[in-house]
């Protein structure tokens, strides 16, 4: 990740991983990863409205936002549906000052008594830490500060350490830095490699070179550690004798006499003897004199998150304890009650106490009857400010204001705040003139998706020794996520090229980073290439030159996926076919996809090549060909051609199943033969989305293409009432109540949609987009939720309720057919440059075909007019499934498309 991108995300935003509100990244804190949260919780008296927990359904919905991260609206449903609600708006006034506007709307026939809770809290990556205590004369270093780390049995991820971590790094809560040296827990997902924990294989080695400041007469080395199992010692050799780690599930100390040591370089090398199954995790090393060795220990300390609070009328000043800048919070209402919650979990407070302002309700966690114990789920502290008696007559509205700043002198009136709010909110609340009216029916549902994309950003996320802000699939995923991230970026690209680039760069590796070739978490689906291609398609000449800086990073990523560099195991089958089952249980991203589930049940990971791994590789090789040509890296093109042809040839000869008309997983038998993976009755196990993905790679024969299209278009097989089913509905292993199985998801549907524009299936491409947009509209208008998928049986959304991630293609489809100035192609058409008139009634597009097929391009013009289209000066016909979205056939390898309006208005 480039240094300039790390500072791109502003200090203020919706970054909390716990409750909805506004947050500030506290970069000034001595504790890395510190974040300040202001939770906003509107409710009404004596009710049970949930606190706005971002990880579970809790009565609030991301509602609207701008394209810059300076305005957000969330709707809090107090009485479903829209009978009584509060629209909470956060808007940037200046870089360090944000306004808060809460608009209550009472649509009932009864008067209502509402309240407004604000909860302020400082959050750290760990609430409690283990602090090293040691004598003054000592040397201490973290176990991850090794000079050399060797696993005697190589891991497939030697240079693709998961979760953007250092080689050997493992998160361990009761270690002093929250991490330690050991073996990745991913070995449990790659059991077919028969890997052991660190120290389990003879020859596992950790070596250190440390500069000692002191001279020691009789030194002792103390090592804090824990073991994986409670049985069996873990032993190492060293030049100071045997080092034996006794089995323990809690941290302990191992001490080794070193004798006399001089100041200067000290070398220490641990080499494992081996175990039957146990392994060790190392925390830190400390050298002391022998008589002071017992003075080295670690003590748990709970971080002090209780601030010094100063009140001046409606203003509160929060001063925290580790060098943080003061926060000034002002509520524009004098009827405020202040309370304290000594917990990091708002749900520990009784819901009835948070909806009543009487002083007898101030002890937020105390049970009324004494029948229940006070809850204390987590360490932490919230300072609560409750605005009481917000009375709303029937059919009325009332607005409350507040603002928060790091600048003490900032003061505003309600009138000033309303004007500042209007400046930020007005462009978002008005209808977007860039969209044709035919798309108005999808505007609301798409806006919810957009807001979810922008809102699903969290801080802190750990990345290679530092903390970053990260656009996550949903706030319940407190982690990096490789395959979702590419789709998040593709969705974000419709609104912000800058942020789309940030999302892409998060997953690329620095040139000097030997720990990972790219960031890997979860399914190894290389969606960053698809995102890069789309960013380049839209960029002008100057921007493309700037984007050239990413080429070496993508080349490294590509070569790893090819199985050619840095210990990559993707090409280990030896046939030319690829596999990613050494990195995660999920090759395609489709968790409960039937052949994948059965591969694991039968323990066939060692010999299986899933279709998608080969398809994605062929497609990214083609993408790299185009990118190399763009950047003048012609010498690399032969490599991409050779790689994709090698994989393509063996794939087409091995994976096509004539009987079912689907491509299948390929099993490699010990005698050198290959066969398609089938059920016990002989049915191809890959009748589903993965079985048709070769359309994405553009490698099918005419007959294969025809059969795959028949499956896709059949309402008895893949074409369901809500889109393309993940699993063929006629297959024996189709299940109507699964996660992916029995449902429609959008990522592969998006990739198939793009492929349709390469093979002349633009009419079906429109059907895919239209059905997705319609089913999404139906669900979001009903529930206000942005779900992960659509269940076929019920036509309802399901699973996480405020998802962006793999549902982000919704915004792409909306823009592809309804946003004026959009240009959309398949994978085999490259846009050299594009121009539109200001009123979107004229356009000039220069293109070149990567591969000549039945290529189509969609150009969206103002739908108020008819148009004439010329390709290389020749008048051509076009199709129009959505008014204004011109679908044009491209028969020449290279050329200019010119669109001009007819004079008559429709």
N, C-alpha and C positions, 0 to 999 in steps of 0.2 A: 504494500500500500504506500502510495507516495505521500511525502511529508506535507505537501500543500493541501492534500485532501483531508488529512487528519484534523485540520483546524477549520474545515468548511462548515461544520454544523454549529449553529449559534448556541450560546450558553443557555438560553431559555427555550423551553418547548415541552411537549407532552411526554416526558421521558420516563415517568414512573413505571415500575414493574408491579406495583401493588394497587394503587387507587388512582382514579382519573382526576386530573387537575392540571396545574402548571408546575413545572420543575425548573431548577437551575443547576447546571453543572458547576460544582464548587471547585474550580481548578486551583484556587488559592489554598485549599486545605492541605495540611501535611499528610493527610490520608488519601492516597490515590483512589479515584473512583467515587469520591464523595458527591452526593446529590441532595439538594434541598427540595422537598415536595410541599406544595400547598394543595391539599385535597378540598374540592368543593362539593358539598353534599346538601342540595336542596331537598326539603321534605315538607310534610304538613303534620299538624299537631296530632299526637296520639295514633300515629300510623305505624306501618311496618315496611316502609320503603327501604330497600336495601342500600347499604353504603356502596359507592361506585367501585367495586372490586373489578380490576381489569382482567382477571383470570377466569371469572365465572359470570353467567348472566346475572345482571344486577340493576336492571331498570333504566340504564342510560344507553345512549346510542350515538356513535360518531355521526354527525349530521351534515357538516359543511366545513370547508376550509379554502384558503387561497393556495396559490402555487408557490409561495415563498416561505411557508412556515411561520407566517406572522399573524395569522387569524385562524381560529378553530372554533367550531360550535358543536356542542353536545346537547342532545335532548334527553332530559330526565323525565321519564313517565311516572308521575305521582299517582294518578288514577288512569289505568289503561282503558281505552286507547284514546289519548289526547283529550280526555275529559278534564284533567288537571295536569299541567306539565310545566316544566321550567326549561327554557333555552339558556344554557350557560355559554357565554362567549368569552374567549380569551383573545386579546388583541395587543399587538406590540405598539407601544407609544414611542419609545426610543429603545436602543439596544439593551439597556439595563432597566427598563420600566415597562411593565405590562398592565393593561387594564382588564378588569373583570366585570362583565355585565350579565346580570341574571334577570331574565324576563319571565315572570310567572303569568300563565294564562289559565284562567278559570272558565271553562266552557260548560260548567254544570249550572243548574238552577238554584244551587245553594251557596251561601257565603262560605268562605274557606279561611282557615287560620294556618298560614304557612310559616316555615322557619328556614333559616339558611345557616348551615354549619360550615366553618372553615377549619381544617386541621393542618397544622404546620409541623413538619418533621424533618430532621436531618437523617439521611440514610447512608450507610457505608456498605461496601461489598461484604464485610463480615461484621456482625454485631459484637462478637467477642473474638479476641485474638489471644494466641499464646505468645507471651513475651519472654525473651531469653534473659535470665539473670546469670551474671558471671562476675568473677573477680576482676579487679582493674587490670591485672597482668594476665592477659589472655588473648587468644586469637580465635575468631569465630568466622565460619563461612557456611553458606547454604549448600546443600548437597547438589544443587543444580549448577553450581559454579565449577563443574568438572572441566578438566583439560581433555579428557577422552572418555567416551562411553561406548562400550562394546557389548552387544548381545551375541553370545556364542552362536545361537541359532538366529539367523537374520529374519527380521520382520519384513513383511511386504511394504510396510510404511516407514522404512528407514529414513526416507526423505519426503514423506507425506504424513508427518505426525498430525494426528487428528486435532481438530478444534483450535488450530493455529497455535499449538503449543510447542515448546522446546522438546527436543528428543529426550525421552525419559520422564518428562514432566507429568505429574498426576496431581489433581486437586485432592487435598486431604484436609478436612476441616480442622482437625486437632493438631496440625503441624504449624510451626511458627509463622510462616508466610502464607498459610493456606494452601501450600503446595509442597511437593517433595519429589524425590527421585525414585523411580520404580519401573513398572511396566504398565502400559496403557490397558485400561479395562476393555478395550476393543479386542483383546485376545480372546475374550469370552464369545465374541461374535464371529471369530475365525477359528473355530475349534478344529476344523479340518487341517490346520497347520500344526496342531499339537504343540502349541507354544506354552512356555512356562513363565511364571513370574520372575522378576529380576533376582538373580542368585540361584534360580532353579536349574539352570544349565551350567555344566562345568565350563569355565572360561568366561562367563559373564564378568565384565570388568568395568570398574569406575576408577579413574586416575585423576589426581589433583596436583597442581603446582601452586603453592601459596607463598607469598612473601611474608616472612615472620618479622615483626617489629622488635620482638624481645628475644633474649637469650634465656634458656631454661636449663636448670641444673638436673632436674629429674621430671621430665614432662610426661603428662598423661593426655591421651586423646579420648575425648568423650564424644560418642555418636548417639544422637537421638533417633529412634527408629520405631517401627512396628512391623509385624509380619502379617502375611495374608491369612494364614491359618494358625490355629492354636496348638497344633501338634507339629513336631519336627523342627529341629534347629536348622538355621541357615548359616553355613560356614564359608568363610573366605580365607585365603592366604594373603599375607603381606610381608614386607621385609622386616616387620617388627614381630612376626609370628602369626599364629592363627587369630582370626577375628570371628567370634561366634555370637550370632544373634539368637538369643533364646526366644522361643515362640511366644508372642503376645499380641492381642488384638488392640491393646491400648499403648500409647507411646511409652517407651522405656529407654534407659541409657545403657550403652555398651561402652566399657572403658578399656583402653589398651595402653600399657606402659611403653613409652617411647625412649626413655633415657635422656641423656643430655642433648640439647639442641642449640645450635648457634642461630643468631639472627640471619635473615637472608632467605634464600629459596628453600622451601620444604616440599618434598615430593612424597606422595602417599598413594599407593596403588592397591586396590582390592580386587582379587581374582577369585571367582566362586569355585567351590569344590563340587557343587551340584546337590540337588535334593530330589526326593520322590515327587514332590508336588508343591511344597511351600516356597515362598519368596519373601523378599524384604522390601520395605519402603524406607528411604533415608530422609531425615529432616535436616539436621545441621551437624557440623563438626565443631569441636572446641578444643583448643590446646591450653592447658594450664600446668602449673606446678602440681606435683602429686598431692601435696597436702591441701590443695584448694580445689581438687577435682569435684568434690561433692557440692561445691558452690555453683556448679553449672547445672541449671535446671530451667524449665519453662513453666510459667504460671499463667493460668487463664485470667484475662482481664476483660471485663465488659466495657466497651467503649462508652464514654460519657456523651450521650446525645441530648441531655437536658440543657437547654440554653439559659443564658441570663436574659430575662425578659424585662423590658422597660415599657411602661404604658403611658401614653400621652393622649388623653381623650379617646378618639377612635383609632389612633395609630399605635402599633406595637413594633418594638425593635427586638429582633432576635440576634443574639450574639452567641455563636457556638464555640467550641472548645479547642479546636485544632488549627487555628489560624484562618478560619473562614471569614470572608467579608460579611459585615452585618447586613441583615435583610430588614427592610422597613415595609410593614404591611398596614394599609389603611382601609377601613370599612366606612363607607359614607352613610352611616346610620348610628345613632347614639344608643339604640336599644340592644346592647350587646351583653351577653353573659359569657364569662371566661371559665374554662374548665381544663383539667389536666387528665390525660390518660397515660398511665405508666405501663404501656404495652406497645409493641410494634404491630399490633393487629387490631384494626378498628372493630372487627366482629367480636372482640372480647367485651366491648361495651354493649349493654343491653339496648336493643333497638328502641324500646319505649323511653329510655332515658335520653336518647339522642333526639327524640321528637317531642320533648317537653322541656320548657325553659325554667321551670320552677326550681328554686334553690335546693329543695329536698331531693332533686334528681341529679345533683352534681356528682355524686360518687358513681361514675358511669358503669363500673363493673359489678356493683353490689346487687345481689339478688334481693327482691322485695321481701320474700318470705323467709329467706335463709335456707330454703330447701336445696339450693344449688351453691356450689363453691364459686368464688370469684375466678374468672378465667384469666390466664396469663400465657398465651400461646407463644409469644415471641418477645425477645428483648426489644426495647424501643420506648419512644416517648412522643406523644402528640399533644401540642397545645391547641385547645379548641376555642374558637370564637363563634358564639351562636347569636345570630340576629333573630330576635323573637318578634312575635305579633305582626307578621306581614299579612295584614287582613286584605282579602280579595272579595269584594261583592260578587254576586252571580254575574256571569258573562262579562268579566272584566280582566284587565291586565295591569300588572305593576312591575316596575323595574327597580332593581337594587344594583348599586355600584360598589366597586372596590378597586384598589390598585396595589401593586407590589413593586418594590424597587430596591436597588442597592444604593440609591442616592437619597440621602436624608432630606435634601432641600426640595424634592419634588412634591408639589401639592396641586391638586386639581379640584374643581367644583364638579357637580353632577352634569351641569351644562357642558363644560369643557370635555368631560369624559364621553358624553353622548356624541359630540361632534367628532372626537377622535375615533370613536367606535364606528360612526357612519363612514368615515374615510376608509377604514379597513374593510368593513362588512359589506358596504353597498355593492361593490363589483361582484361579490360572491352571491349575494341574494338576488341580483337581477338575472334575467335569462341571458345566456351567452349568445351573442349575435353571430358567433363563428359557427354555430350549428344550424343545419337546416331544420325547418319546422317539423319535417317528417320524423325526426328523432326525438321530438319533445316527449313522447310517451315513455322514453327510456331515460330522460334527463335526471329524474329524482333517484332512480335505482342506481344509476351510474355514479351520481354524486355521493351516495353512501359508500360505494366502493372506493372512490377517490379518497374520501375522508379516512376510510380505514387504512389505505396505503400510507397516507401521510401521518396518521396517528400512531401506527404500529412501529414506533421508534422507541428504543429503550437505551438507557445509560445506567450503569456501565456494563459493557461486554468486554471480557478479557480477550486480547489478541496479541500473542507473542510478547508478553511482558508488559503490556500497557493496556489502558482502558479506552474504548472507543464508543461512539454512538452507533447503533445498528438498527437498520430497518428489518424487523423480524416478521415472520408470517403472521404472528399474533402475539399479544403480550403474555400469553401463557408459555410461550417458547422463549425462555431466558437463555438463548444460545445463538451461535452461528447456524446457518442452514444453507448448504451449498445449492441444492437444486431449486428450492423455493426462491432463493435470492435472485436468480436470473429472471424469473417471471415477475418478481416485485419490481426489478429494474425496468423491464419491458413496459409494465403498467405505468411506472413513474415517468418514463420517457414521454408519455403523452402530455405531461405537465411541466417537467423540469429536466432538461438535458443535463444540467449540472449535477442534480441529485442522482439521476440514473447512472452517471459516470462514477459518482461516489460509491454507489451500491456495487457496481462492477469492480471497482478498484479494491474494495474491501477484501475480495477473494483472490486477488493476485499477489504474487510473492515478490519480495525485493531481491535484487540481483545477488546480494551477499548473504541471503538467507538460505542456509543449508538444512533447516529443519523441515521445511515443506515447500514443494514446488508450486503449490497453490493451496488455498484454504479448503480443507475437506471436513465436512460434518454431514453425517447422514448419507443418503443415497448419492452415489457417485454419478450423477447425471450432469454433464458439463454445460449447463445452461448459460454460463457467462459468455460463451462463444455466440450464442443466438442473440444475446443482448448487445455484444460488441458490434455484430453485423448490423443490427437495427440502428444503433447510434451512428455508425459510419454512413448508413444509407441516408440519414437526414442531415448530416453535417455538411457545411460548405467547405470550400477548398482550404481556407485558412484553418478551420477547426480540424479538418482531417489531418493536416500537417501536425497539429498539436497532438492529436490522438496517436500519432505514429510512435510515441514514447511507450505505448502499451504493447507494441508488437513483440519485443523480446520476452515479455512476461507471458503472452499467449503462446509463443513458440515453445517456451519451457513447459507450460501447461499441456500443450498438444503432445509434445514428445513423451511426457509421462503417460498420458492416456494411450499412446501408441505402444507402451510397454518397452520403450527403447532406452530410457535413461533413469538414473538415480534409483536404481533398484526396483523399478516398477514391475509389478507382477501381472499386469493386465494381459500380457502375451504369453503367459507361462504354459498354456495348453499345447503349444508347439505346432498346431495345425494352421495357424494364421487367424483363427477365431479368437475373440477377446472375451474376458470375463472381469467383473469387478467384485465378485463375491468374497474376495480376500479383504475388502475394505469395509463392507457393511452387509447386513443380511438382505438389504433391499436394493436390487440392481436397477429397477425401473422407476422407483419412487412410489410404486403402487403396493402398499404394505401387504394387504391380504390377497394379492393376485394369485390365483390358484396354482399355476405351475411353480411359482416361487415358494409358496407354502409347502408344496409337496417335495420340492428339491431339498428343503431343510429337513422335512420329516424323514425322508429316505437317506439323508446325509450324503447327497450327491454333489455338494458344492465344489468338490475337487475336480469334477469332470464335466461340469455344465457350462455351456456358453449361452447366456440369454440373448434373445434377438436384439433387444434395445441397446445393449452395450456395443454391438457391431454397427447398428443403425446410426447411433449418435456419433460414433467415431467417423464413419464415412461422411456424414454431413459436416462435422467440424473440419475434416480434411478439405472438403470443398470450400468451406468458408475461408480457411487459411489460404487456399489458392487465390481466391479473389483479393483477400487482404494483402497478400504478398505482391500481387500484381499492382494494387493501388499504391503501395509504398515503395515500389521499385526493387523488391527483394526477389527478383526473377530466379536467382540461383536456388531458392528454396522450393520452387514450384515442382520440380522433378521429384523431390522427396515426398511431397503431399500426394502426387499422382501415384507414385510407386506404392505408398502405404495404402491408399484407399482402394487401388486395384487389387492388391494382395488380399485384403480383407473381403472385398466384394466378391471376388472370384470363388473363394472357398465358401463364403456364406451362401451364395446363390446355388452352389452345387450341393450344399449340405442341409440347408434349413428349409427349403421349400417342400411343403407337403401337398402333393398333388391331390390326395384323397379328400382332405378337408378344405383345400384352397386357402390355407393360412401358412405363414411361416412358423416354425417351431423352435423351441430350445434344442440345442444340439448337445448330446452326451458323447463323450470321448471314451471309448472302451480300451481296456488294457492291451488288446490285440491290434490296436491302431485303427479300428473301424469307428465310424461315427453313425449315430442314429438319432432320430427325432424323439423327444421326450413325450411319452404317451401315458394315458391312464391304463389301468390294468385291463380294461376292455379294448384298448387299442385306439382310443380317441385322442387326437392331438390335444395336448394339455394347454396349448397356447391359442385357443379360439377366443380372441378378445383383442383389446387395444394393442397389446404388444405384437400380436400376430399380423397387424396391418401396418406397423410403423415403418417397414421398408419403403412405403410411399414417401415418407419424410426424407429418406436418403436419396430418392430419385433413381433407384437402381432396378426397378421391376421391369420384366418383359411386358409386352403388350397384353399377353394372356393373363399373367399374374396380376397386372393392374386391373384388368377387367373383373377378375374374381374377387379381389379385395374390395373393389367398389360395390360389388353386389352385396357383400357382407355389410358394408357400411350403410348402404341405403335400404336394407331390408328391415322392416319393422318387426320381423320375427327373430332377428339376430342382433345387430348392433344399434340400429336406429330407433331409439326409444322416444317416449313422449316428451322427455326433457333434454334430449341430446344423445350423443354417442355413448352407449353403455361401455363400461370398462371391460365387462365380460360378455361374450356372446350369450344372449338370453335363451338360446336353444341348447346351450352346452349342458352336459350332465352335471357340471360343477358350478353352474350359476347359482347364486344364493341371493335371495331378495332382501336380506337384512344385514348385509355386511358393511364394511367401511368403504373400500373401493368396489368390491364385488356387490353388485346390485345397485350401483350408483353411477352417476355421471359426474366426472371431474373435468376441469377446463384446460389443464396444461397440455395434454396430448391432443385434446380436441383443437386447441389453438395451433399446434404443429401440423396436424392433419389439414386444418383449414388453409394454412399457408401452402401446403403441398398441392391442394386442389387448384391453386392459381397457377401452378406450373404445368398442369396437364389438361387445361381447358375445362375444368369442372367448376367454373365460376358460379354457375347456378346452384350447385350443391354447396359450394363455399358460403354463399349467401344464406342458404337454409341452415347451415351449422351455426352461423353467427346469429341469425334471427331467432332460432329456437333457444339458443343460450340466453340472449337478451330478454326474450319473452318469459322464460321460466324464472330468470333472475328477478325480473320486474314483479312477477307474480308473488315470489317469496318475500322480497324486501318490502313491498307495499303491505303485505300481511303482517310481518313480524318486525320490520325495521332492522333485521339482522343480516350480516354478510357472512354466510356460512361457507364451509369448506367444499361442500358438494350438494348435489341434488339426488335424493333417493327416488328411484324410478317408481316404485310401488305407490308411494304417497304423493309424489311430485312436490315434496317439501325439502327444504334445506336441512342440513344436519351437521353435527359435531360442533367444532368451535364456532361461536356465534359472532365474533368480530374478527374474522379472518380476512387477510388480504392475500398474501402468499400466492398459492396456486390458483386462486380465483381472480387474480389481477387481469387476465385476458379480457374480462368483461369490458374494461375501459378501452382496450384496443379495438374490439369489435365495434363499439359505439362510435369511436372516432373514425374508423376505417370506412364507415358508410354514411356518417352524418356530419362530420366536422369538415367545413370548407377548408381546402388547402391540404387535405390529407392525400398522400400517395402511398399505395400499398401494393406490394408484389409478393410473389412466391420467393423461394430460395434461389431460383435460377435466373432472376432478373435483377440487374444492378442499376441503380439510379445514379447517373453521373452528376447531374445537377437539376435543379427545378426552380421555376419562377411562376408566381401567380400575381395577377393584378390585385390592387387593393380591394376591389369589390368581388373578387373571385369569379369573374366572368371570362377571364382569359388565363391560359396557362401554357408554359413551354417546358417540356420535360425531355431531358436527354438520357438515354438508357443504353445499356449493353447487356446482351444475354450471356450469362455464364455458361448455359447449356441450352441449346435450341430444342424446345418441346412444343407444347401448345400454350405458350406463356400468355398470361393475362396481367394487366395492371388496372388498379382501381384508382381513379382520380375524382375527388369530390369537389364539385363546383357549386355555385349558388343555384339551388333548385328552382328558383323563380323563372329560369330561362331554359330554352332548348339550345343545343350546341352542335357545332360541326367539329369533327376531329380529323386531323391530317397526320399521317405518319410518313415521314420523309417526303412531304409535299403531296401525298396521295390521300384523297378523301376516303375515309374508312367508316364502316358501320360500328356501332357499339351497343352494348346491352346496358340496361338500367333497372336493376331489381329494387333499388331504393332511389327515389327521385334525387337527382343531382350527383349520384355516385356512378360515374361512367366506367363501365367495364370494357376494356379495350384489348383486342387481340394483337399480339406482336409477332409478326411472321419474319421480320428481317433481323439479322444478328445485332445490328446497331442502328441507332437513329434518333430522330427528333419527333416528339409528339407535340402537336400544336392544337390547342383547344380554343375555339372562339365561339361567342354566343350568336345565335340567330337574333335578328332584330325584334321579332315579335315576342312580347312577354306572354307567358302561359296564362 
